[in-house]
């Protein structure tokens, strides 16, 4: 299988959405072939349904043992195993509903979107659509 152009990460709560954009870090237990330079698209449930709310470009992946004591404690509390640190993150001005993207035909919704691998063209299409006026 070809290397992924990116992945979808579905963020469960508004508090965690804010944390991702404030700290440029995402804690997860999901295992994928994350690599620096890859783009991760963030999805959150909005009044319009599941929607893309932004994205980030991976800088580093750190396993739980490599995190600070506070971070390890937080990971243990939530069952997370690693932290994905981003070179940068960008929040879209308006959420882009999944049903208005190249993924509109997929039957995947909610938690089943989490960790979904995307091709580079799909990632670029979603970002371009979300950033267009």
C-alpha positions in Angstrom: 0.0 0.0 0.0 1.2 3.5 -0.8 2.2 5.9 1.9 -0.7 7.9 3.2 -1.1 11.5 2.2 -2.7 12.1 5.5 -5.2 10.9 8.1 -8.4 12.1 9.7 -8.4 12.6 13.5 -11.9 13.0 15.0 -11.7 15.2 18.1 -14.4 14.3 20.6 -14.8 17.5 22.7 -14.6 21.3 22.1 -12.1 21.5 24.9 -9.7 19.1 23.1 -10.3 20.9 19.8 -9.1 24.1 21.5 -6.1 22.2 23.1 -4.9 20.9 19.7 -5.0 24.4 18.2 -3.5 26.1 21.2 -0.7 23.6 21.9 -0.1 22.1 18.5 -0.1 18.6 20.0 -2.6 15.7 19.8 -2.6 12.8 22.3 -3.8 9.5 21.0 -3.9 5.7 21.4 -4.5 5.3 17.6 -1.6 3.5 15.8 -0.9 4.5 12.2 2.2 4.9 10.1 2.5 8.6 11.2 5.5 10.3 9.6 6.9 13.8 9.9 5.6 16.0 7.1 2.3 14.2 6.9 -1.0 16.2 7.1 -3.6 15.3 9.7 -7.1 16.7 9.2 -9.2 17.4 12.3 -12.9 16.5 12.4 -15.3 17.6 15.1 -19.1 17.2 15.4 -20.7 20.6 14.7 -24.3 21.8 14.2 -23.8 20.8 10.5 -22.7 17.3 11.4 -19.2 16.0 11.3 -17.0 18.7 9.8 -13.4 19.4 9.1 -12.3 22.1 11.5 -8.6 22.4 10.5 -5.4 20.5 10.0 -1.8 20.1 11.1 1.5 19.0 9.7 3.4 16.4 11.8 6.7 17.4 13.3 7.3 14.5 15.6 5.7 11.5 17.3 6.6 10.9 20.9 5.7 7.7 22.8 4.3 8.0 26.3 7.7 7.1 27.9 9.3 10.1 26.3 6.7 12.6 27.6 6.9 14.8 30.7 5.6 13.4 34.0 2.4 15.6 33.6 1.8 14.4 30.1 2.3 10.8 31.0 -0.2 11.2 33.9 -2.7 12.7 31.5 -2.1 9.9 28.9 -2.6 7.2 31.6 -5.8 8.9 32.7 -7.3 8.8 29.2 -5.6 5.7 27.8 -3.5 7.5 25.3 -0.1 6.0 24.2 1.6 8.8 22.2 1.7 12.5 21.4 1.7 13.9 17.9 3.5 17.2 17.8 2.8 19.5 14.8 5.1 21.9 12.9 2.0 24.0 12.7 -1.8 23.8 12.9 -4.4 25.8 11.1 -8.1 26.2 12.1 -10.5 26.8 9.2 -12.5 30.0 9.4 -15.7 27.9 8.9 -16.1 24.2 9.5 -16.4 22.2 6.2 -19.0 19.5 6.5 -17.8 16.1 5.4 -20.9 15.8 3.2 -19.5 18.7 1.1 -16.2 17.1 0.3 -14.7 14.2 -1.7 -15.7 12.0 1.2 -19.5 12.6 0.7 -20.0 9.2 -0.8 -18.5 7.3 2.1 -20.8 5.7 4.6 -18.3 6.3 7.4 -19.6 8.7 10.1 -18.6 9.6 13.7 -15.9 7.5 15.4 -15.5 5.4 12.2 -13.8 8.4 10.6 -11.0 8.5 13.2 -7.7 7.3 11.8 -9.0 7.0 8.2 -6.2 7.1 5.7 -6.5 9.6 2.9 -4.6 10.0 -0.4 -2.6 13.2 -1.1 -5.2 14.4 -3.6 -8.0 13.9 -1.1 -6.1 15.9 1.6 -5.3 18.7 -0.9 -8.9 18.8 -2.1 -10.3 19.1 1.4 -7.9 21.8 2.4 -8.4 23.8 -0.8 -12.2 23.6 -0.4 -12.1 24.6 3.3 -9.8 27.6 2.6 -11.7 28.9 -0.4 -13.9 32.0 0.2 
